[in-house]
Amino acid sequence: MNIPFVKYAKYLLTVSAIVTLASLVLLFKWGLKPGIDFTGGSLLEITFSQNRPDNSMVEQAFSQLGQQNIVIQKTGDTAMIVRTAFLSENEHQAVLNGLKQKFETDTNKIREDQFQTIGAAVSKQLRQRSILAVILVCLSIVAFVAYAFRKVSQPVASWKYGVAAIIAAAHDVLIVVGVFAFLGHYNNIEVDIGFVVALLTVLGYSVNDTIVVFDRIRDNLLHRRNLGFSELVNAGLNETLARSINTTLTTVIPLSALYLLGGSTIKNFALALLVGIASGAYSSIFVASPLLAYVDKWQKRQAK
């Protein structure tokens, strides 16, 4: 069976453009909700052995302890994560003891699961390095793909393969960002260093999936010179379709288990990977390769 991917590429690219634009709108309208890694402060995760009090009661307790503007996120059935301004160790112990005095009973004990503090200078440095890491990864990908495809620089220049791969990867990253902007606004989901690691992983996975298709196109260019470029692209997509589907499924299944069964600390990381890898499988087939076919058609029109 030969699926005419390139024939319907404009419709698929239109869908991708709409979804990407929607993600950008969500990003600029609501933005991402930065976690403690990027804002500085302290994070306290506590578990109640039986009944978890309402957020308003916990906010009141913190207010009485001199801590204002806290952010509370419920996790599981009996736990919660509380983000505050920077707490010294003495303040941390005072807050913990105050919570125990107010809420702890013989049948409802409070357990501290984790406590983290990050200063403002460190969080600023993490933001800068995260942005720099993404930029360097993108530039490295373009350079690598341009070098790898240097022997098939006709009819499309080798560096344009790299640009097409980056456009597809940017599409995947923006979809992940859009999803987390939505979740941050409606469900107080925060982004941290783990989120940046997930984005870099999505970049790598997306480009890897795209290069597999590009590699097949390169082989076709070298050995099937009787076909036009669009036909070669379509043939490459069909020849790698089963591989793309199998690879995606074998990755998504364990990630789904990790998201559903893993702890709260890894849930957002798994979700970012799930969305990004599913998007990466789509973009390698319906975005990156059809873009090459459109570049070839555009170059021919310019030549005329």
N, C-alpha and C positions, 0 to 999 in steps of 0.2 A: 504493500500500500504506500502510495506516494502522496503525502499531505502537502497541499500548496500553501505553505507558510508565507512565502514572499508575496503571493497574490493578495492575501488578506492582511498584509502587514500594516497598511495604513489604518485599518480599524483597530488592530491590536495596539499600535503605537498611540492612537488617540486615547484608548482606555488608559494606557500607562501614563500619558500626559495628564489626564484628568485626575487620576489618583495621586500623582506626584504633586500637582498643583494644590489639591485638597490638603495634602500633608504640609505643604509650605504655608497655606492659609492658617492651619491649626498651629503651626510652629510660631508664626508671627503674631497670631491673635492671643494665644495662651502661653506659648513658650514651654520649655521643659521645667519641671519642678526640681531644682538642684538639691541633692542630698548633702549630707554633712561633709563629704569629701570635697565639695566645691564651695561650700559656704562657711565652713568652720563651725565650731560649736561642739556640743556633746550629744551623744545618743545613748539612751538607756532602754534596754529591752527587759521587761519583767513578765513573769507568768504567775497567775493566781491558781492555786490548787483546785479551787471549785468555781466561785463566782467572780467574774470580772465586773468592776464597777463601771458606770456610764462615763463617757468622756467628760461630761460637764463636772462630775464629782472629782475626777482626777485633775482637771484644770483648776478647780477651786482649791484643791489640796496644794498644788504647785504654787498657786498665787499666794496662799498663806505662808509658804516657805520662801517667798520673795522671788519666785521665778515666773516671769510674764512671757506672753507670746510663744507659748510652747505649741508644738505640733504633735498630735497623737494619731497613730495608725494602729488599728486593731489587726492582730494576726492570729490565725487559728480560732479556737473557741474560748480560750482563757488568757491569751497573751496580748501584749501591746508594746509598741515601740514609741518612745517619747523623745522628741528632739528639742533641745533647749539651747540657750546661749552657753558659752564656754563655762564649764564647771571645774573648779579645782577639786582635788581629792577630798578636802574637808567639806566642801559644798556638796560633793557627790554623796558622801556618807550621811550628811545632814538630810539631804533629800530622801535617801533610801530609808533612813530611820523614821523620818516623818511620814512616809507612805505606809510603813509597817504599823506605826502607832495608829494611823487613821483607818486602815482597811484590814489589817491582819487580825484574824481570830484563831481560835483553837482548831477550827475546821477549814479555814481558808487562809493558807499560808502564802506568802509572797516570796518568789525566788528570782534573783537577778541572773539573767541568762548572759547578758553581755553589757559592757560599758565602753564607749569609745569617745575620745576627744581629739579634735584636730584644730590647730590654730589657724588664724586668718592667713598668715604668710604661707603656710603649707598648702592651704586650699587654693590660693591664687596661683601658686606654682604648678599644682596639679592641673588646673584649668588650662594654663598656657601650654604645658607639655602634652596634654590630651589633644589640643588643636594642632600643635606641631606634628604629633605622631600621625594624625589623619592626613595632613598635607604631604608629609614625606612618603607615606605609603602610596598615595595616589600618584605622585611624581615617579616613584620607583616602578610602579606598575606600567605606566606609559613607556618608560625607558626600556624596561625588560621586554614588553610585547613588541616594541619597535625593533629591537635587536633580534628577537626570536623569529620574526616574520620578514626579515630583511631580504630573503631570497624570493619573496612573492610580492614585490613592491608594485607590480602592475596587475590589473588596472588601478588598484587602490593602494596608495602609499602605505608602507608598513606602520608608520606612526599613527595612521588613522585607525588601525586595528586597536591600538592602545587607547585612543580617545573613545572609541565605541565601547570598549570594555569598561572604562571609567564612567561613562554616561550610564551604562547598565548598572554598575555598582552603586553610583550615586542615587539612582532610582530606588534601589533596594534599601540603602541607608535612610533615605528620606521617608520611605514608608514606615520603617521602624521608628524613626523620630516622630512622625505624625501620630502613630499609634500611642506612643508614650506621652506626647503632648495632650492627647485626648484623655488618657488614663490619669495623667497628673492633674488635670483640671477637675475631673469628675470623681476620681477615686484616690487622690493624694499619693499617687505612685511617684516616687522620687528616682532620679538618675544619679548614679555614682560611678566610681572607677570601673566597677563590674560592667556597667552599661557601655562604657567606652571600649572595654575589652571585647564585648559582644559586637559592637560596631566594626571593630578591626577584624574580627573573625568573619563577620558577614562580608566585608570587603574582600577578604582572601577567598572565601568560599565562592562568592559570586564570580570573581575573576577566574578562579580555577575552572568553574563550570563553563564559563564563556570560552576560555582558551581551548577546552576540549573540542568544542564546536569549531572554533577558528582553525584548530589543527587539522580537522577533517577537511575544511574548506581549502587549506593550504595544500593538502595531499591531492585534492581534486584539481586544483589549479596546475599542479605539476604533472599530473597523469591523465587528465581528461580535458585536453585543450580544445576539443571539438564543441564543448558546451559554452553558452554565455555565462557571464559572472553570476547573474541572478539565479540561473539554473544550478550552478555549482553550489551557491549558498543554500538553496533549497534542498539539494541532494545531501549536503553536509548535515543539515538539520534533521532530516529523516534518518540518516545513518547513525546519528548519536542520540536519537529520541529515547530509545529503550534504556540506554545507559543513564541519561539524565533523570528519567523517572525512577529507576531503581536506586540510584545514588541518593536522590532526595527522600524517598520513602524510608530507606535504611538509616537515614539521619534524623528524619522527623519523628519516627516511632520512639526511639530512646529519649529524644528531647521532650516528647509529650509525656512520657513516663516520669522524667525528671521534673517537669512542671507540675504534674498532678500529684506526685508522691514525694517530691523533694521538700526540704524545709523552706521556711519563709525567706531565709537569707539568699537562696539561690533561685527562687521562683521568678523574679524579674529578669535575671540573667537568662534563664531558660526561655522565657517568653520572647525576649529580644531575638534570641537565636532562632526560635521557631518562625517568627514573622519574617526575619531576614533571609533565612534559608529557603523558605517557601517562595518568597519574592525573587530570590536569586535564581531558582529553577525556572521561574517564569521569564525573567529578563534575559537569561542566556539564550532562550529560544525565540522569544517574541520581541525583544528590544535590540540586543547587540548585533546579531547577525542580519536582521532586516535593515538595520541602519547602514550596514556596509553595502547592501544592495541599493539603497537609496542614494548613497554617496556616489556609487558607480553611475547611476542614472543621471544624477545632477551633473557629474563631470562630463558626461556625453552631451547633455544639453548645452553646457557652457562651451564645449568645443565647437558645436555647430553655430 
